[in-house]
Amino acid sequence: MRENTDLKGKRVISGLKGNCIVAQSGGPTAVINQSLCGVIQEAQRHEEIEEIYGARNGILGLLKEELIDLRKEKSSTIDSLRTTPGAALGSCRYRLMSWSESSKDFEKIIEICKRYNLRYFLYIGGNDSMDTANKVDEAAKRMNYQMEVIGIPKTVDNDLVFTGHCPGFGSAAKYLAISVMEAGRHLESLYDSEAVIILETLGRNTGWLAGSCALAKRSEEDAPHLIYFPEIPFSLNKFIKDVGEVYHKIGGVFIVVSEGLRDEEGNYVCARKDRVSTDAFGHPELEGISNYLKEVIESQLKLKTRTIKPDICQQSAMHFASKVDLEEAYLVGREAVKSALGGKSGYMITIIREKGRVYKRRTSRAKLSLVANMEKRVPRGWINREGNFVTRKFIEYVRPLIQGKVDIDVQMGLPYYSRLEKRKILAKK
Amino acid sequence: MRENTDLKGKRVISGLKGNCIVAQSGGPTAVINQSLCGVIQEAQRHEEIEEIYGARNGILGLLKEELIDLRKEKSSTIDSLRTTPGAALGSCRYRLMSWSESSKDFEKIIEICKRYNLRYFLYIGGNDSMDTANKVDEAAKRMNYQMEVIGIPKTVDNDLVFTGHCPGFGSAAKYLAISVMEAGRHLESLYDSEAVIILETLGRNTGWLAGSCALAKRSEEDAPHLIYFPEIPFSLNKFIKDVGEVYHKIGGVFIVVSEGLRDEEGNYVCARKDRVSTDAFGHPELEGISNYLKEVIESQLKLKTRTIKPDICQQSAMHFASKVDLEEAYLVGREAVKSALGGKSGYMITIIREKGRVYKRRTSRAKLSLVANMEKRVPRGWINREGNFVTRKFIEYVRPLIQGKVDIDVQMGLPYYSRLEKRKILAKK
């Protein structure tokens, strides 16, 4: 039995001595390894935690018994991961069935947790991953296995509920803003011959990333000129009208579209129907919204149009990441370990923004069961009346999240991104 | 009459006193404004040069008599352009007919040159633009109008002949390399669910940019794994075989393709036939090579594939530009003014790389008539035997060109890119 201190500084009792497991799940972000390092470095400070294991490729690593001994890594390696994009442990998009559908996976997971005496289960991911963490928590309780399960928020989509924002989002927003700013300058040089650019951002159901591109704009002529959100039903006629109006006013048009635009009936404007293209969570693959809109503009407005698709570059651009984002990703990793030690199983760490002009935040917790599979959309009042740009409120929300420069170790013109050195999977028990 | 010093320090006589005109043409680069600043700041040092004009949108600015008085700009504005992407004067893709086709444009241009007493004509651009500069030079000679015409190399494509490399290329190469490096880390986290990435670079006839992505690779598992060049006839069967082999060896495949891949008959694999899509120089618009290859991989290999298309971001990414590139872009701008004053009309400034291990360069000159419309391709020996990656020679060539960090003025998380302040077109004479 030992005493710990909870988030509010209250001392709590946690008697659990055992091993810790950490895993990364879903699409990586530039800062997902910050959270991993936060977990590892905080876990090293507590004597209740004996071994620190990493699961390869999220929950799959537990199902396949593919664990890595993270205490074997040099502390300099762990530190260098802090500015390395991609998920250092590997990630997955595996969906656990519910207990009532099949308890097979859960029995396997809990059996392995027992075998390795895993008592602290830290899971870094987005809303699908919080569903996984929640199900593991419920399974452990159902099977009377004492294990503290804590979720660590991570998603460029910024769509997790109960948290003010999500680690990963600020860096992606910053990268998209600089991309729009720079490509906008390029475009305006050539309005006479290439009048329109469409940049397609991630965001299948929410327009947080698309809206963040507005940070690039400081004057009317600056890109972007139009932004389209999944939250606002997309009308092709209105779109053509918008583009034509901006063109006549400015001479060129920089458009940002979220990949997941939906029509009035709520159907994706561009969803593929073939089999290869549905992921494990049943999300259809969205493709070609920018190419589709390019065709429309070229045929209807006769304006030459180019498309930019940064795709996973917006999830991995450590070279222009946000320092605030990095720090927060590390913070939620550390807080997750503290919460686990405080016996707060079944929660995700959240970031709460204090009111006021100066940006201040604190961490808190939300129940995994309430976070799992839910989505936070951009409030209607943060999108303009026309539905084609953000309001000042959106900008005030996002600007603090892109602040601060991250120093990365650049040698010979390019960074040295690291990898875990002892990546060998442990021999099965 | 005054004495000047030529490139080799020899004193030469140039009696021409008059005004200078500078213009930017073709696709901008991150560093095209460096060359502009080089021209302006060097021109300010010489008393033979009275007014310094900028033409709006390349040669179109002369044809339409749209000139800007660059002496009216504050020196701090000119300085701030040095780290601003896009063409500050505006660019164009206008093709001058040959004199035998029609002398109309030339008569107009020379008439305006006379009216404004333009005696130094500096034209920043790629091979199409050198064709323009060459034709203007020939027209001036034909019409007995004394004007020194000098071309300033600029192209991310790096395909100008007689120069070791082209300003703009190093920064684009560096940006693509970091993008591949970061996206590669992302991809390897998710090999289980998203096995293949195709990144599409610019380069319709040459693989300089595609090949530069190899800088991202330091070990076998690092991206990129395969690179395809316009210089090597593209075989779909060979491609499928290559991708399958890398997948079985590594578990995932990061592919870089140049937009302009051609089949065995020399036809573009993906050329659009519709009218909107041919530019003024008759180049067909190339589109969708990455999307096309994604379809092929998904249908034939059943591997989920994503595409990245940085498009004009690779031409404008000042935030991760190469310092060597910036310095050289400035240098060729200055040298162009010196050459013009030395009476060397009809030349383009070139960058000659000295032999030896340490990177050293000097400037020289090549005749515009020999540079115009020509293309330098990647030597066969710089591409591996399989035709799907570069050799060490390519890396040795490109690595020095991406060196050095550029400090940009970042405020509130994003740079302040500037514009010319006195952009007002002069009243017509």
HADDOCK unambig.tbl for C-alpha pairs under 7 A between the chains (distance, minus, plus):
assign (segid A and resid 28 and name CA) (segid B and resid 186 and name CA) 6.23 0.50 0.50
assign (segid A and resid 85 and name CA) (segid B and resid 182 and name CA) 6.18 0.50 0.50
assign (segid A and resid 85 and name CA) (segid B and resid 185 and name CA) 6.17 0.50 0.50
assign (segid A and resid 85 and name CA) (segid B and resid 186 and name CA) 6.58 0.50 0.50
assign (segid A and resid 86 and name CA) (segid B and resid 185 and name CA) 4.75 0.50 0.50
assign (segid A and resid 86 and name CA) (segid B and resid 186 and name CA) 3.97 0.50 0.50
assign (segid A and resid 86 and name CA) (segid B and resid 189 and name CA) 6.04 0.50 0.50
assign (segid A and resid 87 and name CA) (segid B and resid 186 and name CA) 6.72 0.50 0.50
assign (segid A and resid 87 and name CA) (segid B and resid 189 and name CA) 5.30 0.50 0.50
assign (segid A and resid 88 and name CA) (segid B and resid 189 and name CA) 6.98 0.50 0.50
assign (segid A and resid 90 and name CA) (segid B and resid 189 and name CA) 4.08 0.50 0.50
assign (segid A and resid 90 and name CA) (segid B and resid 190 and name CA) 6.39 0.50 0.50
assign (segid A and resid 91 and name CA) (segid B and resid 189 and name CA) 5.18 0.50 0.50
assign (segid A and resid 91 and name CA) (segid B and resid 190 and name CA) 5.44 0.50 0.50
assign (segid A and resid 92 and name CA) (segid B and resid 190 and name CA) 5.95 0.50 0.50
assign (segid A and resid 92 and name CA) (segid B and resid 192 and name CA) 6.84 0.50 0.50
assign (segid A and resid 92 and name CA) (segid B and resid 193 and name CA) 6.81 0.50 0.50
assign (segid A and resid 93 and name CA) (segid B and resid 193 and name CA) 6.58 0.50 0.50
assign (segid A and resid 178 and name CA) (segid B and resid 414 and name CA) 6.72 0.50 0.50
assign (segid A and resid 179 and name CA) (segid B and resid 313 and name CA) 6.29 0.50 0.50
assign (segid A and resid 182 and name CA) (segid B and resid 85 and name CA) 6.20 0.50 0.50
assign (segid A and resid 182 and name CA) (segid B and resid 313 and name CA) 6.97 0.50 0.50
assign (segid A and resid 182 and name CA) (segid B and resid 316 and name CA) 5.45 0.50 0.50
assign (segid A and resid 182 and name CA) (segid B and resid 317 and name CA) 6.17 0.50 0.50
assign (segid A and resid 183 and name CA) (segid B and resid 312 and name CA) 5.98 0.50 0.50
assign (segid A and resid 183 and name CA) (segid B and resid 313 and name CA) 5.45 0.50 0.50
assign (segid A and resid 183 and name CA) (segid B and resid 316 and name CA) 5.87 0.50 0.50
assign (segid A and resid 185 and name CA) (segid B and resid 85 and name CA) 6.19 0.50 0.50
assign (segid A and resid 185 and name CA) (segid B and resid 86 and name CA) 4.75 0.50 0.50
assign (segid A and resid 186 and name CA) (segid B and resid 28 and name CA) 6.25 0.50 0.50
assign (segid A and resid 186 and name CA) (segid B and resid 85 and name CA) 6.57 0.50 0.50
assign (segid A and resid 186 and name CA) (segid B and resid 86 and name CA) 3.96 0.50 0.50
assign (segid A and resid 186 and name CA) (segid B and resid 87 and name CA) 6.72 0.50 0.50
assign (segid A and resid 186 and name CA) (segid B and resid 316 and name CA) 6.26 0.50 0.50
assign (segid A and resid 189 and name CA) (segid B and resid 86 and name CA) 6.02 0.50 0.50
assign (segid A and resid 189 and name CA) (segid B and resid 87 and name CA) 5.28 0.50 0.50
assign (segid A and resid 189 and name CA) (segid B and resid 88 and name CA) 6.96 0.50 0.50
assign (segid A and resid 189 and name CA) (segid B and resid 90 and name CA) 4.09 0.50 0.50
assign (segid A and resid 189 and name CA) (segid B and resid 91 and name CA) 5.16 0.50 0.50
assign (segid A and resid 190 and name CA) (segid B and resid 90 and name CA) 6.39 0.50 0.50
assign (segid A and resid 190 and name CA) (segid B and resid 91 and name CA) 5.43 0.50 0.50
assign (segid A and resid 190 and name CA) (segid B and resid 92 and name CA) 5.94 0.50 0.50
assign (segid A and resid 192 and name CA) (segid B and resid 92 and name CA) 6.84 0.50 0.50
assign (segid A and resid 193 and name CA) (segid B and resid 92 and name CA) 6.80 0.50 0.50
assign (segid A and resid 193 and name CA) (segid B and resid 93 and name CA) 6.59 0.50 0.50
assign (segid A and resid 276 and name CA) (segid B and resid 298 and name CA) 6.89 0.50 0.50
assign (segid A and resid 276 and name CA) (segid B and resid 302 and name CA) 6.84 0.50 0.50
assign (segid A and resid 276 and name CA) (segid B and resid 304 and name CA) 6.38 0.50 0.50
assign (segid A and resid 298 and name CA) (segid B and resid 276 and name CA) 6.93 0.50 0.50
assign (segid A and resid 302 and name CA) (segid B and resid 276 and name CA) 6.88 0.50 0.50
assign (segid A and resid 304 and name CA) (segid B and resid 276 and name CA) 6.39 0.50 0.50
assign (segid A and resid 308 and name CA) (segid B and resid 309 and name CA) 5.68 0.50 0.50
assign (segid A and resid 308 and name CA) (segid B and resid 310 and name CA) 5.56 0.50 0.50
assign (segid A and resid 308 and name CA) (segid B and resid 311 and name CA) 5.48 0.50 0.50
assign (segid A and resid 309 and name CA) (segid B and resid 308 and name CA) 5.67 0.50 0.50
assign (segid A and resid 309 and name CA) (segid B and resid 309 and name CA) 4.84 0.50 0.50
assign (segid A and resid 309 and name CA) (segid B and resid 310 and name CA) 6.00 0.50 0.50
assign (segid A and resid 310 and name CA) (segid B and resid 308 and name CA) 5.56 0.50 0.50
assign (segid A and resid 310 and name CA) (segid B and resid 309 and name CA) 6.02 0.50 0.50
assign (segid A and resid 310 and name CA) (segid B and resid 310 and name CA) 5.58 0.50 0.50
assign (segid A and resid 311 and name CA) (segid B and resid 308 and name CA) 5.48 0.50 0.50
assign (segid A and resid 312 and name CA) (segid B and resid 183 and name CA) 5.98 0.50 0.50
assign (segid A and resid 313 and name CA) (segid B and resid 179 and name CA) 6.27 0.50 0.50
assign (segid A and resid 313 and name CA) (segid B and resid 182 and name CA) 6.96 0.50 0.50
assign (segid A and resid 313 and name CA) (segid B and resid 183 and name CA) 5.46 0.50 0.50
assign (segid A and resid 316 and name CA) (segid B and resid 182 and name CA) 5.44 0.50 0.50
assign (segid A and resid 316 and name CA) (segid B and resid 183 and name CA) 5.88 0.50 0.50
assign (segid A and resid 316 and name CA) (segid B and resid 186 and name CA) 6.28 0.50 0.50
assign (segid A and resid 317 and name CA) (segid B and resid 182 and name CA) 6.17 0.50 0.50
assign (segid A and resid 402 and name CA) (segid B and resid 413 and name CA) 5.81 0.50 0.50
assign (segid A and resid 403 and name CA) (segid B and resid 412 and name CA) 6.19 0.50 0.50
assign (segid A and resid 403 and name CA) (segid B and resid 413 and name CA) 4.63 0.50 0.50
assign (segid A and resid 404 and name CA) (segid B and resid 413 and name CA) 6.02 0.50 0.50
assign (segid A and resid 412 and name CA) (segid B and resid 403 and name CA) 6.18 0.50 0.50
assign (segid A and resid 413 and name CA) (segid B and resid 402 and name CA) 5.83 0.50 0.50
assign (segid A and resid 413 and name CA) (segid B and resid 403 and name CA) 4.65 0.50 0.50
assign (segid A and resid 413 and name CA) (segid B and resid 404 and name CA) 6.02 0.50 0.50
assign (segid A and resid 414 and name CA) (segid B and resid 178 and name CA) 6.72 0.50 0.50
